[in-house]
Structures are given as C-alpha cells and as structure tokens.
Amino acid sequence: MSGHGATNPVLAKAWDEFHAAQQEVLGWMTDSQRFKDVPQHRARAYHTMMEALAMAYNFAVAPRMEHPRLFINTVWQTDMYTLGQNGPDLYYAVAFLDGKQTYRLKGKYNDSVLMLGQVIKHLSGHPDSNVVGNYDFSEFELKPDGSFEIIISATKHEGNWMSLDPESGYQFLLFRRFMRDWNDKKPEMSLERISDIPVDHYDGDEFDEIKMAERIDRAKDFIRYLIRDFNMNLYEWYVGNAKKETGGDGFNNLVFLPGTITSTVGSPLSNYAMAIFNLAEDEALILELDQIPDGVYWSYQLGDVWSRSLNYMYRQTSVNMHHGVADSDGGFRAVVAHKDPGVANWLDTCGRVQGAVVFRNYVASRQPVPKTRLVKFSEIKDQLPKDTAMMTPEQRAAALRKRHEGVLKLHGE
C-alpha cells in the first residue's frame, strides 16, 4: 500500500482500490478487439476513461443529500458527459437523496413533450442497486399552466408523490425531459429538502474519514459500471445479437432491444433498436421505417464504439420526429454516411469508420425496428424514393447554424 501518513486505514484502502480499479477498467478497453483492430478507436478509449473519472466525482463524491441540488451541467450534457450515448433532445437532470429525508420537487412542463423520473436505490454499480420507481409526469396532477409540485419521500403522501427507499441513504434520481426542438421553451424544475435537520448539523462526511471512504468506494463501483455496462457491453450486445439474427458479421443491422437497458437506468416506456455501423469510405447505410412511429418522441442518433454520443452541437449526428422529413409513402428514411449525400435526413459519422446507431421511440403503441441497407455512396439516390427531400450545401450550412444555436440555447456550454 502506498504511504498515507496518519490516514485512517479504511480511507487509505478505499483510495488504493479506486486507483487499482482505474487500471483494471482501462485494461478492459485496451485489451478489446475493437481497440486492437482499429487505431481510430484508441484515443477515444482514453478520453472515455478520463470522462468516467470526472463522472465518478460528480455522481459519487460531490452530492450532498441534506442540501440537494438538481445537477444538469455535470451529468449527461452535450459532448462533455456522454457515456451511454445521451440523447441530444433530452434535457437531463439528476439528484441524490437520502431515504430518511423528505423533499419537494417543483416544476413546469413548458414545451417539453415528455418528462420521466426514475428513482434508483443506491448509485448504479452498487451491488444492491435497483429501481424503486418509474414516473411519467403526465400522470401527476398538473395545474392548467403545466406546473406541478411533487413530494419525494419514503413515507407515502397524498397527491403527487415519488417513493424513496427508507433504508438507502444514497439514492439516484434521473430525470429525462424530452424536447421536440432545442429552441422551444425548456422545462423548469427545482428541488428542496423540507424535513428538518439540526441547525448546527454538518454533512455526515465533511470530517469523517469512514464516510469519505464510503464515497470513494461508491466512485470505484460507478466507474466499473460505466466502463462495463456502457463502454464495453453495449457494443458487444449490438454485434452479438445482430450476428444471431442475421448470421452475418454483426455490423450494419439494427436489432430490437425491449424495455430497460444498461442495468437499471433504462426507461420502461422506451423502444430501442441499435446497431454498429461499419462503413468504408464509399459506403452508406440506409435506415428505413415503413411507417412513421406513433410515439410521443422518436429519433435516430449516432455514437462511437465506446457508447459516447458524436458531436451533435456542430454536426448532424441525430434527427428526430420534428427535424426529420417524412417520405410521401408514409415511411421515413435516413442515411448514415461519411460525407453529405445531399439528403435532408443525413446522419454524419464525423469520420468514424465504426460507431453506434440508436433508434429511440417513447410511449408508442408499436415497437418498430428500422430496416437497414448497406449501399454504395454513389447509389444512395437510386435506393431512395424519387421525391426524397434534399438539401443544397447552402441549406445544410444554414441548418447546422440553427442547430448549433438551438443546442446551445437548451444545454448551454
């Protein structure tokens, strides 16, 4: 063990194990076939590792349950924190609460098309982590202006109430707020503890080495979760299941993923279909839906092989039900390609030879899986309806400027 002076042995042990875990999980990535086979993937693996460390602090060490905050810019946001491939149209917020306390959540829908809340016992990665409850805010009592007030506690309350586990002192609350357009008015939300604590009480781990060791252990479990469940397992799941379904190499085929995903943090209201694209310079992948999905929210998005979102502030790496252009036959087609084919529904790979395609569909009566066709880039227009919506370079540049301004307006820097 490295020297820690007079540090409590429990705290010193937690610190050493945290750093050992960093090397272990980095090894999971660097020993993988995708890291060894494709040099382009290597820098992003190390980028991912650094991001996981930052998120471990943000989620496991920084929060104070007695003085709660809704964290926005230090969770899933733009291309800063993206592990698990955050949706560009989702305005995320997370909070960390103590089951022995009572809290009040206030907010207002504004232009959000869907608001979901999820309470998870412990932080993801903890061996006893599981979902306490899933909540669709449209089922709460709302005032005529779309505002709401919700009590969050272990003890049942009349009216709007979200349940906490009374035995867990560290619970993870994830809020997904969906936007059709980044320029719409984003939803409002605020959180406060309303149960009493002594006036002279300090947060339990401010001066307590054992409590700080618990937080460091929590951070260790969380980075293992992030790298195992997001960076490693999602890619393997996409490729492995596509191989089973098609008998091919597992690339360029969307596969259905029902219900929740990635351990406990998926939403049961979601319908996902996912794939790993693998495109040569002269190839493209056409994504095709026979019918427009009837979900409240649906979209396509591209990510890298480590399940991180590609830059969606400056590049067209996503398209949703509002920005996409449907075809006259009632279907919807998008094109994944390395360069702009002039098709309105283009998804930009940002130069990635491999990456993830994620189709999201929420609160829908049907659970479609888009069809895929691998084509030569030169044949794209021949493979699409003759009246497919197109864009000139000038129109694309204008659309990207509007995109950047909107994403910045919603998410900030």
C-alpha positions in Angstrom: 0.0 0.0 0.0 1.3 3.5 -0.8 2.1 5.8 2.1 -0.9 7.8 3.5 0.7 9.2 6.7 -1.8 9.1 9.6 -4.8 8.4 7.3 -7.4 6.0 8.6 -6.6 2.6 7.1 -10.1 2.3 5.8 -9.8 5.5 3.8 -6.3 4.6 2.6 -7.6 1.2 1.4 -10.5 2.8 -0.4 -8.2 5.2 -2.2 -5.8 2.5 -3.3 -8.6 0.3 -4.5 -10.1 3.2 -6.5 -6.8 3.7 -8.4 -6.4 0.0 -9.0 -9.9 -0.1 -10.5 -8.9 2.6 -13.0 -6.2 0.4 -14.4 -8.4 -2.6 -14.4 -11.3 -1.0 -16.4 -8.9 0.8 -18.8 -7.5 -2.7 -19.5 -11.0 -3.9 -20.4 -10.9 -1.3 -23.3 -7.3 -1.6 -24.4 -7.5 -5.5 -24.4 -10.7 -5.4 -26.5 -10.6 -6.5 -30.2 -12.1 -3.1 -31.3 -9.2 -1.3 -29.7 -6.6 -3.6 -31.2 -8.1 -3.7 -34.7 -9.0 -0.1 -35.3 -6.4 2.6 -34.4 -9.0 5.2 -34.8 -10.8 3.9 -31.6 -7.8 4.2 -29.3 -7.7 7.9 -28.4 -11.4 7.9 -27.6 -10.9 4.9 -25.2 -8.5 7.1 -23.1 -10.9 10.0 -23.4 -13.7 7.7 -22.1 -11.6 6.8 -19.1 -11.0 10.4 -18.2 -14.7 11.1 -18.6 -15.6 8.2 -16.3 -13.3 9.6 -13.6 -14.9 13.0 -13.8 -18.4 11.5 -13.7 -17.4 9.3 -10.7 -16.6 12.5 -8.7 -19.8 14.3 -10.0 -22.1 11.4 -9.1 -20.4 9.8 -6.0 -18.4 12.4 -4.1 -19.8 15.9 -4.9 -23.5 15.5 -4.0 -25.0 16.3 -0.5 -28.3 14.7 0.2 -29.1 17.1 3.1 -28.7 20.1 0.8 -29.9 18.6 -2.5 -29.4 20.1 -6.0 -30.5 19.2 -9.4 -27.4 18.6 -11.4 -27.6 19.4 -15.1 -24.2 20.5 -16.5 -22.2 17.9 -14.6 -24.3 14.9 -15.8 -25.3 13.9 -19.3 -24.8 17.1 -21.4 -23.7 17.8 -25.0 -20.3 16.1 -25.7 -18.9 16.8 -22.2 -20.6 13.9 -20.4 -21.9 11.3 -22.8 -21.3 7.8 -21.5 -24.3 5.7 -22.5 -24.9 7.9 -25.5 -27.0 10.8 -24.1 -29.9 11.9 -26.4 -29.4 15.4 -27.9 -33.1 16.3 -27.4 -33.1 15.2 -23.7 -32.6 17.9 -21.0 -31.3 15.6 -18.3 -31.2 16.3 -14.5 -30.1 14.1 -11.7 -30.3 14.3 -7.9 -29.0 12.3 -5.0 -31.3 11.9 -2.0 -31.4 10.3 1.5 -34.4 7.9 2.1 -34.7 9.3 5.7 -35.5 12.8 4.4 -38.4 14.4 2.7 -38.1 16.7 -0.4 -40.3 18.8 -2.6 -39.9 18.9 -6.4 -41.4 21.9 -8.2 -41.5 22.5 -11.9 -43.3 23.3 -15.1 -43.6 21.4 -18.4 -43.4 24.4 -20.7 -42.7 22.9 -24.2 -41.4 19.5 -23.1 -43.2 16.7 -24.9 -42.4 14.1 -22.3 -41.0 14.2 -18.7 -39.9 11.0 -17.0 -38.5 10.4 -13.5 -36.7 7.4 -12.1 -35.7 6.6 -8.5 -32.9 4.1 -8.1 -31.8 2.6 -4.8 -28.0 3.4 -4.4 -25.9 4.7 -7.2 -25.6 2.5 -10.3 -22.8 0.0 -9.8 -23.6 -0.7 -6.2 -24.4 -4.5 -5.8 -27.8 -3.7 -4.3 -28.8 -1.0 -6.9 -32.3 -1.4 -8.2 -35.2 0.7 -9.4 -37.6 2.0 -6.7 -40.0 3.6 -9.1 -40.6 5.0 -12.6 -42.8 8.0 -13.1 -44.4 9.6 -16.2 -45.1 13.3 -15.2 -48.1 13.4 -17.4 -49.8 11.1 -14.8 -49.3 13.6 -12.0 -51.8 16.2 -11.2 -50.8 19.3 -13.2 -52.1 22.8 -12.9 -53.6 24.4 -16.1 -50.3 26.1 -16.9 -48.4 22.8 -16.8 -46.8 23.4 -13.4 -46.5 20.7 -10.7 -45.4 20.0 -7.1 -44.3 16.6 -6.1 -43.3 15.2 -2.6 -40.4 12.8 -2.6 -40.1 10.6 0.5 -40.1 7.1 1.9 -43.5 7.8 3.6 -46.5 7.9 1.3 -48.1 11.3 0.7 -51.4 12.1 -0.7 -51.4 13.8 -4.1 -48.2 13.8 -6.3 -45.6 11.6 -4.7 -42.4 9.8 -5.7 -41.2 7.0 -3.4 -37.8 6.7 -1.8 -36.3 3.5 -0.2 -36.2 4.2 3.6 -33.1 2.0 4.0 -30.9 3.8 1.4 -29.0 6.9 2.4 -27.9 7.5 -1.2 -30.5 7.3 -3.9 -30.0 8.2 -7.5 -32.8 10.2 -9.2 -32.7 10.5 -13.0 -35.0 12.9 -14.8 -35.4 12.8 -18.6 -37.1 15.9 -20.2 -37.7 15.5 -23.9 -37.8 18.4 -26.4 -39.0 18.3 -30.0 -36.9 21.4 -30.8 -33.9 22.9 -29.0 -35.4 26.4 -29.5 -38.6 25.6 -27.6 -39.0 26.7 -24.0 -37.3 24.2 -21.8 -39.0 22.7 -18.7 -38.3 24.1 -15.3 -37.6 22.2 -12.1 -36.3 22.9 -8.6 -35.7 20.7 -5.6 -35.6 21.4 -1.8 -35.4 19.3 1.4 -38.4 20.1 3.6 -37.7 17.7 6.5 -35.8 19.2 9.5 -32.2 18.7 10.4 -30.4 20.3 13.4 -29.3 23.9 12.7 -25.7 23.1 13.6 -25.6 19.8 11.7 -22.9 19.3 9.1 -22.9 16.9 6.2 -22.0 13.5 7.6 -18.8 13.0 5.7 -17.3 16.5 5.9 -14.9 15.5 8.7 -15.5 11.7 8.7 -12.8 9.5 7.1 -15.0 6.4 7.1 -17.8 8.3 5.4 -15.4 9.6 2.8 -14.1 6.1 2.2 -17.7 5.0 1.5 -18.0 7.7 -1.2 -14.7 6.7 -2.8 -15.9 3.0 -2.8 -19.1 4.3 -4.5 -17.0 6.1 -7.1 -15.0 2.9 -7.7 -18.1 0.9 -8.2 -19.5 3.6 -10.5 -16.5 3.7 -12.9 -16.6 -0.1 -13.1 -20.3 0.2 -14.0 -19.8 2.9 -16.6 -17.0 1.1 -18.4 -18.5 -2.4 -18.1 -22.2 -1.6 -18.9 -21.8 1.3 -21.3 -18.4 1.2 -23.0 -17.9 -2.5 -23.3 -21.2 -4.4 -23.1 -23.4 -2.3 -25.3 -21.1 -2.7 -28.4 -20.9 -6.5 -27.7 -24.6 -6.7 -27.3 -25.3 -4.9 -30.6 -22.9 -7.0 -32.6 -23.6 -10.3 -30.8 -27.4 -10.1 -31.3 -27.1 -8.9 -34.9 -25.0 -12.0 -35.6 -27.6 -14.2 -34.1 -30.4 -12.6 -36.1 -28.7 -12.3 -39.5 -25.9 -14.8 -39.5 -23.6 -12.1 -40.8 -20.7 -10.3 -39.1 -23.0 -8.4 -36.8 -22.5 -4.9 -38.3 -25.0 -2.6 -40.0 -28.1 -4.4 -38.7 -30.5 -2.8 -36.2 -31.7 -5.2 -33.5 -34.6 -4.7 -31.2 -34.0 -4.0 -27.5 -37.2 -4.1 -25.4 -37.7 -2.4 -22.1 -35.0 -1.1 -19.9 -31.3 -1.2 -20.9 -27.9 -0.9 -19.3 -28.6 -2.4 -15.9 -31.2 -0.2 -14.1 -31.1 3.1 -15.9 -33.3 2.5 -18.9 -36.9 3.6 -19.1 -39.7 1.0 -19.4 -41.6 3.4 -21.7 -38.9 3.1 -24.3 -38.5 1.1 -27.5 -34.9 0.9 -28.7 -33.2 -0.6 -31.7 -29.5 -0.4 -32.1 -26.6 -1.3 -34.4 -22.9 -0.8 -35.0 -22.3 0.7 -38.4 -19.1 -0.3 -40.2 -18.7 1.7 -43.4 -15.9 2.0 -45.9 -15.3 5.4 -47.4 -17.5 4.6 -50.5 -20.4 3.0 -48.5 -23.5 4.3 -46.8 -26.2 2.8 -44.6 -29.9 3.5 -45.3 -32.2 3.3 -42.3 -35.8 2.7 -43.2 -39.1 2.7 -41.3 -42.2 1.6 -43.3 -44.4 3.8 -41.1 -43.8 6.9 -39.0 -43.6 5.8 -35.4 -46.6 6.9 -33.2 -44.5 7.5 -30.1 -44.5 10.8 -28.2 -40.8 11.1 -29.1 -38.6 9.3 -31.6 -35.2 9.8 -33.1 -32.1 8.4 -34.6 -28.6 9.2 -33.2 -25.0 8.2 -33.9 -22.4 7.4 -31.3 -18.9 6.0 -31.2 -17.9 2.4 -30.4 -17.5 3.3 -26.7 -21.2 4.3 -26.5 -20.4 8.0 -26.4 -22.5 10.5 -28.4 -20.9 12.0 -31.5 -20.8 15.8 -31.5 -24.4 16.9 -32.0 -23.9 20.6 -31.4 -21.9 21.3 -34.6 -22.6 18.1 -36.7 -25.8 16.5 -37.9 -25.4 13.3 -35.9 -29.1 13.0 -35.0 -32.6 13.5 -36.4 -35.9 13.4 -34.6 -39.6 13.4 -35.4 -39.6 17.2 -35.7 -36.4 17.9 -37.7 -36.6 14.8 -39.9 -38.6 14.9 -43.2 -41.0 12.0 -43.9 -41.4 10.5 -47.3 -44.6 10.7 -49.3 -45.3 7.0 -49.0 -45.7 7.4 -45.2 -42.3 6.0 -44.3 -39.1 7.6 -43.0 -35.6 7.0 -44.4 -32.3 8.3 -43.1 -28.8 7.9 -44.5 -25.6 7.2 -42.4 -22.6 8.4 -44.5 -19.1 9.8 -44.1 -20.0 12.8 -46.3 -23.1 14.8 -47.1 -25.1 13.0 -49.8 -27.5 16.0 -50.1 -30.3 14.0 -48.4 -32.1 16.0 -45.8 -32.2 13.1 -43.3 -28.4 12.6 -43.3 -26.6 11.3 -40.2 -22.9 12.4 -40.2 -20.4 9.8 -39.0 -17.9 12.5 -38.2 -15.2 10.4 -39.9 -15.8 7.3 -37.7 -15.4 4.1 -39.7 -17.4 2.3 -36.9 -20.0 3.6 -34.5 -23.4 3.1 -32.9 -26.8 3.8 -34.4 -29.5 4.2 -31.7 -33.2 4.4 -32.6 -35.4 5.7 -29.7 -39.1 5.5 -29.6 -41.1 6.5 -26.4 -44.7 5.9 -25.3 -45.6 4.2 -28.6 -48.3 1.6 -29.4 -45.9 -0.2 -31.8 -42.3 -1.2 -31.4 -40.8 -1.0 -34.9 -37.2 -2.0 -35.8 -35.9 0.0 -38.7 -34.6 -2.0 -41.7 -31.1 -1.4 -42.9 -29.5 -1.5 -46.4 -25.8 -1.2 -47.0 -25.2 0.6 -50.3 -22.5 2.3 -52.3 -22.4 6.0 -51.7 -22.8 6.6 -55.4 -26.1 4.6 -55.4 -27.8 6.4 -52.5 -30.3 8.4 -54.6 -31.2 5.3 -56.7 -32.1 3.5 -53.5 -34.4 6.2 -52.2 -37.9 7.4 -53.3 -37.7 9.9 -56.2 -39.3 12.6 -54.1 -36.9 12.2 -51.1 -36.2 15.6 -49.5 -32.8 17.0 -50.5 -30.6 19.9 -49.2 -28.1 22.1 -51.0 -24.8 22.9 -49.3 -26.1 26.3 -48.5 -29.3 24.9 -46.9 -27.2 22.4 -44.9 -24.9 25.2 -43.6 -27.9 27.2 -42.5 -29.5 24.1 -40.8 -26.3 23.5 -39.0 -26.1 27.1 -37.8 -29.6 26.8 -36.5 -28.8 23.5 -34.9 -25.8 24.9 -33.0 -27.7 27.9 -31.8 -30.6 25.8 -30.6 -28.5 23.1 -28.8 -26.5 25.9 -27.1 -29.8 27.6 -26.0 -31.1 24.3 -24.5 -27.9 22.9 -22.9 -25.6 25.8 -22.5 -21.8 25.5 -22.9 
